[in-house]
Amino acid sequence: MNANDLITVDPDVLGGTPVFKGTRVPVKTLFDYLEGDYTLEEFLECFPSVTRDMACQLLERSESALLAPVPA
């Protein structure tokens, strides 16, 4: 699954806010839930249009991007 399979940015959907592809659920909502001490399970229950695979892939890609070595 590549980034285009996970996220859509469309000016006609929530004003161009990045959302999980095929949904109207902003990507930021996942991070807001996790920062608010909600579990991934609770997020998925509240937003059933987001699959577990989509959420996990997004978190894994975010981790990889944040922990990638910075080129010298």
Buried (B, 14 or more C-beta within 10 A) or exposed (E): EEEEEBBBEEEEBBEEBBBBBEBEBBBEBBBEBBEEEBEBEEBBEEBEEBBEEBBEBBBEBEEEEEEEEEEE
